[in-house]
Amino acid sequence: MEHIVIIGNGISGVTLARHIRKQSDHKITIISSETEFFFSRTALMYVFMGHLKFEHTQPYSNDFWKKNNINLINGLVESVNIEEKALILDDDTIINYDKLVIATGSKPNKFGWSGQDLKGVTGLYHKQDLETLEAFAPTCKRAVIVGGGLIGIELAEMLRSRNIPVTFLVREKSFWDGILPFGESQMINRHIIEHHIDLRLETGLLKILSDENGNARAVITDKNETIECSIVGLTAGVSPNIDFLKNSGIALGRGVKVNRFLETNIKDIFAIGDCAEQHEGIDLRRPIEAVWYTGRMMGEALAQTLTGNPTQYNPGHWFNSAKFLDIEYQTYGWVWAHKKEYEDQFYWEHSCGKLAIRISFHKETRVFLGINTFGIRMRHEFFDKALNENQTVDEVIKNLKSANFDPEFFTSYENEIQQAFQANFLTAKAL
């Protein structure tokens, strides 16, 4: 019976453990320094906002692990000895393994800002971040959030739910404009401001100032403005949590280098989730994807391999979803912020300024390449089928109503979208 040790109890590590147990009686140990039991990271914001209690973020009861013979160790791995097949924990405990899986996830980016480790400075990734927010929120008169991505806007929404004034520093010219095309990015800018969030575009963090007790008291921006605050949210992206592997002999890039079978360069050592970096990107995907569902899929694929059925990781078509305050966002396939030379894009925005669709298609063949939707919930299966079958943009537009979760509501602007597409395309053709 093999001993499989998994470092990390996030979605990828726990999915792996569950699926190995379904198919084998291997000895399984999960090591985590964050929390004793697995919880849903995406639910942290709802705990802070009072919609859930923390225990509600745990999908499995605390006795689930014992019942399924999965050993949990609360500890921090300090190093890996690949020759001895051993892990050394911070309390000098040694744990031997037959197969090792690194599933240590991400850590918030810190860029060496002065004051970045003061009390009251936090990300939004770990349970400890939630505890920091709970400690500082009751007396907070202003918070500053640094970094304009999905985690930043979640944190802004959380703080505003408690009526804490928020200043949002975004280095780019427009919110998330490396991902969102101009129209959508402008729409989200407006939406942020409408929610009484002080959005400062093209503004970065210079340093964080301390009070006499080691708490954050203000930030200084790169415009030399001083903004008093007692919470500073650092949400300028994440990077793989792999510092403990630096002298291990395991090949590292930005993350742990793996092949399609999620194997590292060392026999019997694997990596999955946010910390795994594909040697070669899959399709047009980035080599590292800090996305919940890809972590789950990696766990499922590797479980097959570790129970005798070698299986490549194949995430299929790119999709993602998020929420910008009240506006739901979904993306399927590829819609680039800046059009590729082979691509054309159709953009429709409702006059209310809260609903929008952008469809990308190939200029020559008219094959549908991808869609962004804002404020309109669409069915994943519809676009998966369209991408699998290389449907044309015309077929997708014609059948868009059947992709919508609420066809009756959609009827009110279905014609408008189709007319706008025809007018847009005919104009483009005429030019």
C-alpha positions, -999 to +999 in steps of 0.1 A: +000+000+000+015+033-011+017+064+011+005+094-009+013+128+008-004+159-004+009+193+007-021+217+008-058+213+016-073+236-011-097+225-038-070+207-059-055+187-030-088+178-014-103+168-048-073+145-054-076+129-020-113+122-024-109+107-058-079+085-048-100+072-019-129+064-042-106+042-063-080+027-039-070+019-003-037+039-005-026+056+027-034+094+022-020+122+043-029+159+037-006+185+053-018+221+057-006+250+078-036+272+072-067+255+086-074+220+099-102+214+075-108+223+039-130+253+032-142+272+001-120+303-004-146+319-027-170+320+003-147+341+025-164+374+013-198+360+022-187+352+058-175+388+062-207+401+048-228+381+072-244+358+046-226+327+059-209+314+090-173+301+086-184+265+093-208+268+063-178+272+040-167+237+048-183+213+023-175+182+044-183+175+081-152+173+104-156+135+107-156+130+069-118+127+069-117+100+096-145+081+080-126+081+047-093+072+063-076+105+052-050+116+077-049+154+083-018+171+097-018+207+107+018+218+100+041+238+078+065+220+054+099+236+055+117+214+030+116+184+008+144+158+007+139+140-026+167+114-020+151+102+013+115+108+000+109+128+032+093+161+042+106+181+071+080+202+090+087+234+110+086+215+143+113+191+129+087+163+123+098+140+094+071+125+072+081+099+045+061+094+013+060+071-017+043+097-039+043+134-032+018+159-045+025+196-042-008+216-040+003+246-020-017+271-040-010+308-042+002+337-020-007+374-025+019+394-045+040+418-024+064+440-043+087+451-015+066+481-005+078+498+027+052+488+054+037+459+036+040+437+067+023+461+091-007+451+111-039+459+092-023+451+058-039+420+043-048+401+012-080+381+007-069+345+003-064+328+036-086+324+066-061+345+085-069+374+061-105+371+071-095+373+108-074+404+101-104+421+084-127+412+113-102+426+138-097+460+121-131+466+105-150+478+136-127+509+140-118+514+104-126+549+090-111+542+056-096+513+037-073+514+007-072+486-018-041+482-040-046+463-074-075+463-098-085+427-103-113+403-092-100+399-056-097+437-052-133+443-063-145+415-039-127+432-010-142+466-019-177+451-019-170+434+015-158+467+031-187+488+016-212+462+030-201+476+065-202+512+053-164+515+054-152+542+029-129+526+003-102+541-020-092+517-048-058+522-064-055+508-099-023+512-118-039+507-152-057+534-173-090+515-168-102+487-145-087+453-154-079+466-189-054+438-195-083+414-196-114+434-204-118+452-237-123+490-235-162+490-235-165+465-206-137+481-186-153+515-189-187+500-178-171+485-147-153+518-139-187+535-139-202+507-118-175+510-092-179+547-088-217+543-086-211+521-055-194+551-038-159+536-041-132+562-046-116+548-078-081+562-085-069+550-120-033+552-131-023+553-094+000+530-076+012+524-040+045+539-030+046+530+007+025+523+038+030+544+069+029+530+105+016+543+137+034+539+170+019+504+175+030+489+142-005+494+126-010+508+092-022+544+095-019+558+059-006+551+024+014+573+001+006+569-036+029+574-065+012+607-071+026+617-036-009+618-021-012+606+015-045+587+023-052+579+059-065+544+064-063+515+089-069+486+065-047+482+034-058+454+010-030+441-012-048+425-041-023+430-069-026+394-081-011+361-066+019+340-073+027+303-066+034+294-030+067+275-036+095+292-017+101+261+005+111+242-027+139+264-039+168+241-030+149+208-034+160+198-069+124+201-081+124+221-113+108+255-108+098+284-130+072+308-116+055+277-104+064+240-101+071+228-136+049+199-147+040+180-179+005+171-191+004+142-166+012+168-138+046+151-132+076+171-121+112+164-131+115+141-100+100+107-101+070+102-079+066+140-073+036+158-089+021+193-087-015+205-091-036+237-088-024+273-086+013+263-079+016+241-110+032+255-142+028+237-175+060+233-194+040+242-225+007+261-223-025+242-232-043+258-262-041+295-255-042+291-217-015+306-195+010+281-181-002+289-145-040+293-139-051+304-104-087+293-111-109+272-089-123+248-115-089+240-131-075+231-097-104+207-093-099+192-127-062+187-121-070+168-089-094+146-107-069+138-135-040+131-112-062+108-090-067+086-121-029+085-128-021+076-091-046+048-091-033+030-122-050+048-151-025+074-165-045+105-175-034+137-190-048+170-177-072+184-203-092+214-191-112+219-223-123+253-235-114+283-214-142+297-193-145+318-161-171+337-141-170+364-115-190+392-101-183+429-103-204+441-074-240+437-089-228+427-124-223+390-132-195+383-156-189+351-177-164+344-204-162+314-228-135+308-254-112+337-262-120+373-262-089+394-261-087+429-245-068+440-277-080+424-309-058+399-326-052+405-363-073+374-373-102+383-351-133+406-353-154+416-323-190+426-319-199+446-289-234+454-277-242+473-245-277+480-232-287+516-227-290+509-189-252+506-189-253+473-169-257+447-196-233+439-223-221+412-247-189+410-267-185+382-293-152+374-309-151+356-343-126+348-370-125+376-397-122+352-426-141+321-416-166+337-393-160+309-368-171+318-333-141+322-310-155+334-277-180+356-257-180+379-227-213+385-211-221+411-184-254+410-164-268+382-186-264+347-173-256+322-201-255+284-202-220+269-203-231+239-224-243+261-253-209+277-258-190+245-252-210+230-280-205+260-303-168+259-298-166+221-302-185+223-335-167+254-348-201+271-353-201+304-370-209+337-353-241+339-373-253+306-358-244+317-323-262+351-326-293+334-342-295+309-312-284+332-284-318+332-268-315+294-261-282+301-243-298+324-218-309+312-183-340+334-185-353+334-221-384+354-213-364+382-199-339+379-228-366+384-254-367+421-246-333+427-260-327+397-283-339+416-313-318+446-304-286+424-302-294+407-336-301+441-353-270+457-338-249+427-350-263+429-385-258+467-387-223+464-373-212+436-396-228+452-427-210+485-419-177+467-414-182+448-447-190+480-466-158+496-453 
